[in-house]
């Protein structure tokens, strides 16, 4: 189950003010469909741990994918404020090891800028357009489909397939395996894995396109760890296009057109003592159901 693989469990209290359903998320290290990292502690709830699950997939014979929910857009620039790392601050306050509902709410209510940044990063799964991270109502995940859509001009079919798988997994397991803790998140993961080889098998097969992204710019969309996905993809959605000062090396590796070399310093790279040039970068962050809440509940 690609999409929900890397997710985070959220305590119904912090994220809510940003999307209307208060939840503070803790990243969970996953291995199925979307985006958690298993390295965080404190407020972070890491999953899945592979515990035996008592819940089983429901019937999905009547499941029909809804209309594709597109990405909100690239380089929206809403998480930019006088050089502050708003994307990193939001992660620390709402998803990091020391995240708390109070810290998450404080970030979102500090100013109109932080509120807009939070809204760009996390979007509810039912939204018509999805940001980089999706709120599934009890957990959050990566919007792998949206990432593929933005990074790969020809990737819409794959993005649609990934989101369809997420939807099938959700229909099969969300009601039977409600998530409220790391252990229940593990159960959900296991349920989705079973569904991927049963009722959702046809969707899983089509969504396997996301596993063939290695070596392409879109490979970042299939990042196994939630934090890795967050750091690379949120800036693409909610940040500002990166820029170069000194050399032609891509500052944002997954997106080769994200930066433009400064023609006034063509030899700067050769002057760097450690073989790399100093770079000036301006990036920020920015996520619905298909790939967020649990890190992609569809194909990833």
C-alpha positions in Angstrom: 0.0 0.0 0.0 1.9 2.9 -1.3 0.1 6.0 -0.2 -0.3 5.4 3.5 3.0 4.0 4.1 4.7 7.0 5.7 2.2 8.7 7.9 1.7 10.3 11.2 -0.8 9.9 13.9 -2.3 13.1 15.0 -3.8 13.9 18.4 -7.1 15.6 17.8 -6.1 19.0 19.1 -3.4 20.8 17.1 -3.9 20.7 13.4 -7.6 21.4 13.7 -7.4 25.1 13.6 -5.7 24.9 10.2 -8.1 22.6 8.6 -11.1 22.6 10.9 -10.5 19.3 12.7 -7.9 20.0 15.3 -5.1 17.5 15.2 -1.5 17.5 16.1 0.4 15.0 14.1 3.4 12.9 15.0 5.4 11.4 12.1 5.3 7.7 11.9 7.8 5.6 10.2 6.0 3.5 7.7 6.5 1.0 5.0 3.5 0.9 2.8 2.3 3.8 0.9 3.2 7.3 1.8 5.4 9.1 4.2 6.3 8.7 7.9 9.8 8.5 9.2 10.5 6.1 12.1 13.1 8.2 13.7 11.3 10.8 15.7 10.4 10.8 19.3 8.6 13.0 21.8 5.3 14.0 20.4 5.9 11.9 17.3 4.2 8.6 16.9 6.1 6.3 14.7 4.5 3.5 12.9 4.0 0.8 11.5 5.7 -1.6 13.8 4.5 -4.8 12.2 2.2 -5.8 15.1 -0.5 -8.3 14.3 -3.7 -6.6 13.3 -7.2 -7.6 14.3 -8.9 -5.4 11.8 -9.5 -6.6 8.2 -10.4 -4.8 4.9 -14.0 -4.1 4.2 -15.7 -4.9 0.9 -14.6 -2.6 -1.9 -16.4 -4.2 -4.8 -18.5 -1.0 -5.2 -15.6 1.4 -5.0 -15.3 3.8 -7.8 -12.5 6.5 -7.7 -13.8 10.0 -7.5 -12.7 12.9 -9.6 -9.0 13.4 -9.4 -8.1 16.1 -6.8 -5.3 18.1 -8.3 -2.4 19.7 -6.6 -2.8 23.2 -5.3 0.1 24.4 -7.3 3.9 24.8 -7.3 6.0 27.6 -5.8 3.0 29.4 -4.2 5.4 31.5 -2.1 3.0 31.6 0.9 5.6 30.2 3.4 8.1 33.0 2.8 8.5 35.7 5.4 11.7 37.8 5.7 14.0 34.8 5.4 12.3 32.8 8.2 12.1 29.1 7.7 8.3 28.9 8.1 8.2 25.4 6.6 10.6 24.1 9.2 8.9 26.0 12.0 5.6 24.4 11.1 7.1 20.9 11.1 8.6 21.5 14.5 5.5 22.9 16.0 3.0 20.4 14.5 4.9 17.2 13.5 8.3 17.2 15.2 9.6 15.5 18.3 8.6 18.4 20.5 5.3 19.1 18.7 2.3 20.0 20.8 -1.3 21.2 20.1 -0.5 24.5 21.7 2.7 25.0 19.6 0.9 24.1 16.4 -2.0 26.5 17.2 0.4 29.2 18.1 2.2 28.9 14.8 -1.0 29.1 12.9 -2.3 32.1 14.8 0.9 34.2 14.9 0.1 36.1 11.8 -1.8 36.0 8.5 1.4 34.7 6.9 1.8 31.8 9.2 -1.9 31.0 8.9 -1.6 30.9 5.1 1.5 28.8 5.3 -0.1 26.3 7.5 -3.2 26.1 5.2 -0.9 25.6 2.2 1.0 22.7 3.8 -1.9 20.8 5.3 -5.2 20.3 3.5 -8.2 18.2 4.4 -8.7 15.1 2.3 -12.0 16.3 1.0 -10.6 19.6 -0.5 -11.0 19.9 -4.3 -7.2 20.7 -4.5 -4.6 19.1 -2.2 -1.4 20.5 -0.8 1.7 18.5 0.0 0.4 17.0 3.2 -3.1 15.6 3.6 -5.3 15.5 6.7 -7.3 12.3 6.8 -9.0 13.1 10.0 -7.0 11.0 12.4 -3.6 10.9 10.7 -1.8 12.8 8.0 0.1 11.7 5.0 2.1 12.6 1.9 0.4 13.8 -1.3 2.5 11.6 -3.5 0.0 12.0 -6.4 0.1 15.8 -6.2 3.9 15.7 -6.2 4.1 13.6 -9.3 1.6 15.9 -11.0 3.8 18.9 -10.4 7.2 17.4 -11.0 6.5 15.3 -14.1 4.7 17.0 -17.0 3.5 13.6 -18.2 2.8 12.1 -14.8 -0.9 12.8 -14.5 -2.0 9.3 -15.3 0.4 7.9 -12.6 -0.7 10.6 -10.1 -4.4 9.7 -10.8 -3.6 6.0 -10.3 -1.8 6.6 -7.0 -4.7 8.7 -5.7 -7.2 6.0 -6.8 -5.3 3.4 -4.8 -5.3 5.6 -1.8 -9.0 6.0 -2.0 -9.5 2.3 -2.3 -7.3 1.6 0.8 -9.3 4.2 2.7 -12.6 2.7 1.8 -11.3 -0.8 2.7 -9.7 0.1 6.0 -10.6 3.5 7.5 -13.9 2.4 9.0 -12.6 -1.0 10.2 -9.3 0.2 11.4 -9.7 3.7 12.9 -6.4 5.3 13.8 -5.9 6.8 17.2 -2.4 5.6 18.2 0.8 4.3 16.7 -0.5 0.7 17.3 -3.7 1.4 15.5 -1.8 3.1 12.7 0.2 -0.1 12.3 -3.1 -2.0 12.1 -4.3 0.3 9.3 -1.1 -0.2 7.4 -1.5 -3.9 7.6 -5.1 -3.7 6.5 -4.1 -1.6 3.5 -1.4 -4.1 2.6 -4.0 -6.9 2.6 -6.4 -4.8 0.6 -3.7 -4.1 -2.0 -3.4 -7.8 -2.8 -7.2 -8.4 -2.6 -10.0 -5.9 -3.3 -7.7 -3.1 -4.3 -5.3 -5.3 -6.3 -6.1 -3.7 -9.7 -5.6 -0.2 -8.3 -2.3 -1.3 -6.7 -1.1 -2.7 -10.0 -1.8 0.5 -11.8 -0.3 2.6 -9.1 2.9 0.7 -9.1 4.0 3.3 -11.7 5.2 5.3 -8.7 7.8 2.7 -7.9 9.4 3.3 -11.3 10.3 6.9 -10.5 13.9 6.1 -9.4 16.4 8.2 -11.3 13.8 10.7 -12.5 13.0 14.1 -11.1 9.8 12.7 -9.6 11.7 10.1 -7.5 11.5 12.5 -4.6 7.7 12.0 -4.6 8.2 8.4 -3.5 10.4 9.2 -0.5 10.0 6.5 2.1 10.3 8.7 5.1 7.7 11.4 5.9 10.3 13.9 6.9 12.3 13.4 3.7 9.2 14.0 1.7 8.2 17.0 3.7 11.6 18.7 3.4 11.8 18.1 -0.4 8.2 18.6 -1.5 6.5 21.1 0.8 8.9 23.8 -0.5 7.8 22.9 -4.0 4.2 23.6 -3.1 4.4 26.4 -0.7 7.8 27.9 -1.0 9.5 30.2 -3.3 11.4 29.1 -6.4 15.0 28.5 -5.4 17.8 30.6 -6.9 21.5 30.3 -7.5 24.3 32.7 -6.7 27.4 30.8 -7.8 27.1 27.7 -9.8 25.0 25.6 -12.0 24.5 22.7 -9.7 20.8 22.1 -8.9 20.1 23.4 -5.5 16.8 21.6 -5.4 17.9 18.3 -7.0 14.5 16.8 -7.8 13.5 19.8 -9.8 16.2 20.8 -12.3 14.4 23.9 -13.4 13.9 25.3 -9.9 17.0 27.4 -10.1 18.8 29.6 -12.6 22.6 30.0 -12.6 23.9 33.5 -12.0 25.7 34.3 -15.3 27.8 36.9 -13.6 29.7 34.3 -11.7 30.4 31.5 -14.2 33.6 30.3 -12.5 32.5 30.4 -8.9 32.1 26.6 -8.7 35.7 26.1 -9.5 36.7 28.5 -6.8 35.0 26.6 -4.0 37.7 25.1 -1.8 35.7 22.0 -1.0 34.5 21.4 -4.5 31.1 22.9 -4.0 29.9 26.4 -4.4 28.1 28.5 -1.9 24.4 28.8 -2.8 21.7 31.3 -2.0 18.4 29.6 -1.8 14.9 30.8 -1.0 12.6 27.9 -0.4 9.5 27.2 1.7 7.0 24.6 2.3 3.5 23.5 1.5 -0.4 19.1 1.0 -5.7 15.8 1.1 -6.6 12.4 1.3 -5.0 10.8 -1.6 -1.5 11.1 -0.2 -1.5 12.9 3.0 -2.9 12.0 6.3 -0.8 8.9 6.4 1.5 9.8 3.7 -0.3 8.9 0.6 -3.2 6.7 1.0 -3.3 5.6 -2.6 -0.2 4.6 -4.3 3.2 5.4 -3.2 
